[in-house]
Amino acid sequence: MATMILYPAIDLKGGSVVRLKEGDMDRATVYGRNPGAQARSFAEIGFEWIHVVDLDGAFAGASVNAAAVDDILDAAGAPVQLGGGIRDMKAVEAWLARGVTRVILGTAAVRNPDFVKAAARAHPGRVAVGIDARDGHVAVQGWAEVSDMTSLELARRFEDVGVAAIIFTDISRDGLLKGLNLESTRELAAAVSIPVIASGGLADIEDVRRLLQPENAAIAGAITGRALYDGRLDGREALAFVRAAKAA
């Protein structure tokens, strides 16, 4: 638990802060029109990182909500990890130069693994791989397509190249408050040396309690979105649990 981090999520669609259900762009709930203010609020609560996804960019294959991301970077006061539409080295280097601490490569990890490896080697500790799974198989292109590759097969591609983390999302739970898929996340974390962050479904403080149990010690962190926005999870209470676990 010494390194466990909770990441509040800011998903961007049309410049607004939204949450999707199961990755479906037609099932979006808008939670705010000021992404910068949302990032500042999370940082003031005490979150150590901000997790940002350009949803439009994930579908388009290039950054779409750049202005909103810039607002977040200006306001956050905390490190930002960014995914969505980052598909080449130029985009990686541009975002790192603009102040993003870590970029997340998802579709590119499936379609162009050599690029991802090159980016991780060129920027060690600043590239994460996003593995989004539906029924155990990796989804790409904003989750619109499901590949034949399993999560573990994809993760093992990137051992020993400097990848900072794997963000493992169970799409079937994302935005539905069903609870994290800790079993699959544990299995992935045990099978690779790269730190694994759980994503998709964190519902309430009980999920945080479960995440902090000894059997989940290999999980490096978790992303929380809808639970925070809906008020089901109190950010300060959750962070207090994490701090207590680290101190134990």
URRA-V983115 format. One record per pair of residues at least 24 apart in sequence whose ideal C-beta (glycine too) atoms are under 10 Angstrom apart, sorted by the first residue. I is the first residue (numbers start at 1). GAP is how many residues later the second one is. Records with the same first field share a line. If there is no record, write none. Layout:
I->GAP, GAP
This chain:
1->210, 211, 212, 213, 215, 216, 218, 241, 242, 243, 244, 245, 246, 247
2->215, 243, 244, 245, 246
3->192, 214, 216, 217, 218, 243
4->193, 204, 207, 208, 212, 213, 215, 216, 217, 218, 237, 238, 239, 241, 242
5->42, 43, 44, 46, 160, 190, 192, 215, 216, 217, 218, 234, 237, 241
6->40, 41, 42, 43, 45, 191, 196, 202, 205, 215, 216, 217, 218, 222, 227, 229, 232, 233, 235, 236
7->35, 40, 41, 42, 43, 44, 45, 72, 74, 160, 190, 191, 192, 214, 215, 216, 217, 218
8->30, 31, 33, 34, 35, 37, 39, 40, 41, 42, 43, 44, 70, 215, 216, 217, 219, 220, 221, 225, 227, 230
9->33, 41, 42, 43, 44, 165, 166, 190, 193, 214, 215, 216, 217, 218, 219, 220
10->25, 26, 28, 29, 32, 40, 41, 42, 43, 44, 58, 59, 62, 66, 70, 72, 215, 219
11->24, 40, 41, 42, 43, 44, 47, 54, 72, 73, 163, 164, 214, 215
12->40, 41, 42, 43, 44, 45, 46, 51, 52, 53, 54, 55, 56, 57, 59, 60, 70, 72
13->40, 41, 42, 43, 44, 46, 51, 52, 55
14->41, 42, 50, 51, 54
15->41, 49, 50, 52, 53, 56
16->49, 52
17->35, 51, 55, 208, 212
18->35, 37, 157, 207, 211
19->36, 155, 156, 206, 207, 208, 209, 210, 211
20->33, 35, 122, 123, 151, 154, 155, 205, 206
21->153, 154, 155, 156, 205
22->112, 121, 148, 149, 150, 151, 152, 153, 154, 178
23->32, 35, 109, 111, 116, 119, 120, 121, 146, 148, 149, 151, 152, 177
24->119, 120, 147, 150, 151
25->30, 31, 33, 34, 117, 118, 119
27->148, 149
28->27, 147
29->146, 197, 200, 201
31->194, 195, 197, 198, 199
32->197
33->35
34->34, 37, 38, 41
35->30, 32, 33, 34, 35, 36, 37, 40, 41
36->32, 33, 34, 35, 36, 37, 38, 39, 40
37->34, 35, 38
38->30, 33, 34, 37, 38, 190, 191
39->29, 30, 32, 33, 34, 35, 36, 37, 38, 39, 41
40->31, 32, 34, 35, 36, 37, 38
41->34, 35, 187, 194
42->30, 33, 34, 35, 36, 186, 193
43->32, 33, 34, 35, 36, 37
44->33, 34, 191
45->183, 189, 190, 191, 193, 194
46->32, 189, 190, 192, 193, 194, 196, 197
47->29, 31, 32, 177, 181, 188, 189, 191, 192
48->30, 31, 173, 191, 194
49->27, 29, 30, 31, 32, 52, 53, 148, 172, 174
50->25, 26, 27, 28, 29, 30, 31, 32, 51
51->29, 30, 31, 32, 51, 53, 77, 116, 146, 148, 170, 172, 173, 174
52->24, 28, 29, 30, 31, 32, 48, 52
53->28, 29, 30, 31, 32, 51, 53, 77, 89, 114, 116, 146, 170, 172
54->28, 29, 30, 31, 32, 88
55->28, 29, 30, 87, 88
56->28, 29, 86
57->25, 26, 27, 28, 29, 30, 34, 85
58->25, 26, 27, 28, 29, 48, 49, 72, 74, 82, 83, 84, 85, 86
59->25, 26, 48, 82, 83, 84, 85
60->24, 25, 27, 81, 82
61->24, 25, 26, 27, 30, 46, 47, 50, 80, 81
62->24, 25, 26, 29
63->24, 28, 31, 32
66->28, 29, 32
69->26, 29, 30, 31
70->28, 29
72->27, 28
73->25, 26, 27, 28
74->25
76->25
81->45, 46, 47, 49, 83, 84, 86, 116, 142
82->46
83->24, 45, 46, 47, 49, 84
84->46, 58
85->57
86->33, 41, 44
87->24, 25, 28
88->24, 27, 31
89->26, 29, 30, 33, 34
91->28
92->24, 26, 27, 28, 30, 31, 34, 35
93->26, 29, 30
95->31
96->26, 27, 30, 31
100->26
101->24, 25, 63
102->24, 25, 26, 62, 63, 65
103->24, 25, 27, 61
104->24, 25, 26, 60, 61, 62, 63, 93
105->24, 25, 53, 58
106->24, 25, 26, 32, 33, 34, 35, 36, 37, 48, 61, 63
107->25, 31, 32, 33, 34, 35, 36, 37, 38, 40
108->32
109->29, 31, 40, 45, 46, 48, 49, 54, 57
110->28, 29, 30, 31, 35, 37, 39, 43, 44, 47
111->29, 30, 36
113->41, 44, 45, 48
114->43
116->41, 42, 45, 47
117->40, 41, 43, 44, 45, 46
118->43
119->42, 43, 44
120->38, 40, 41, 42, 43, 44, 74
121->39, 40, 41, 42
122->40
123->39, 41
124->37, 38, 39, 40
125->37, 38, 39, 40
126->36, 37, 38
127->31, 34, 35, 36, 37, 38
128->30, 35, 36, 37, 38, 39, 66, 67, 69
129->25, 26, 28, 29, 32, 34, 35, 36, 37, 38, 39, 65
130->24, 35, 36, 37, 38, 39, 67, 69
131->24, 27, 35, 36, 37, 38, 57, 65, 68
132->35, 36, 37, 38, 39, 42, 67, 68
133->35, 36, 37, 38, 39, 48, 51, 55, 67
134->35, 36, 37, 38, 40
135->35, 36, 37
136->34, 48
137->34
138->33
139->30, 32
143->26, 28, 31
146->25
150->38
151->33, 34, 36, 37, 40, 41, 45
152->32, 35, 36, 39, 40
154->34
155->33, 34, 36, 37, 38, 39, 41
156->32, 35, 36, 37, 38
157->35
158->34, 36
159->32, 33, 34, 35
160->33, 34
161->33
162->32
163->29, 30, 31, 32
164->30, 31, 33, 56
165->29, 30, 31, 32, 55, 56
166->26, 28, 29, 30, 31, 54
167->28, 29, 30, 31, 32, 33, 53, 54, 55, 56
168->28, 29, 30, 31, 32, 51, 55
169->28, 29, 30, 31, 32, 54
170->28, 29, 30, 31
171->28, 29, 30
172->28, 29
173->26, 27, 28, 29, 30
174->25, 26, 27, 28, 49, 51, 52
175->25, 26, 50, 51, 52
176->24, 25, 27, 50
177->24, 25, 26, 27, 30, 48, 49, 50, 53, 55, 56
178->24, 25, 29
179->24, 25, 27, 28, 31
180->27, 28, 30, 31, 36, 39, 42, 43, 44
182->25, 28, 29, 31, 33, 34, 37, 40
183->32, 33
185->26, 31, 33, 34, 35, 37
186->29, 30, 31, 32, 33
187->31
188->30, 31
189->27, 28, 29, 30, 31
190->28, 29
191->27
192->26
194->26
195->24, 25, 26
196->24, 25
197->24, 25, 26
198->24, 25, 26
199->24, 25, 26
200->25
201->24, 25, 26
202->24, 25, 26, 30, 31, 36
203->24, 27, 29, 30
204->26, 28, 29, 30, 34
205->27, 28, 29, 32, 33, 35, 36
206->27
207->25, 26, 31
208->25, 29, 30, 31, 32, 33, 34, 37
209->29, 32, 36
211->27, 30, 31, 34
212->29, 30, 32, 33, 34, 36
213->32
214->31
217->28
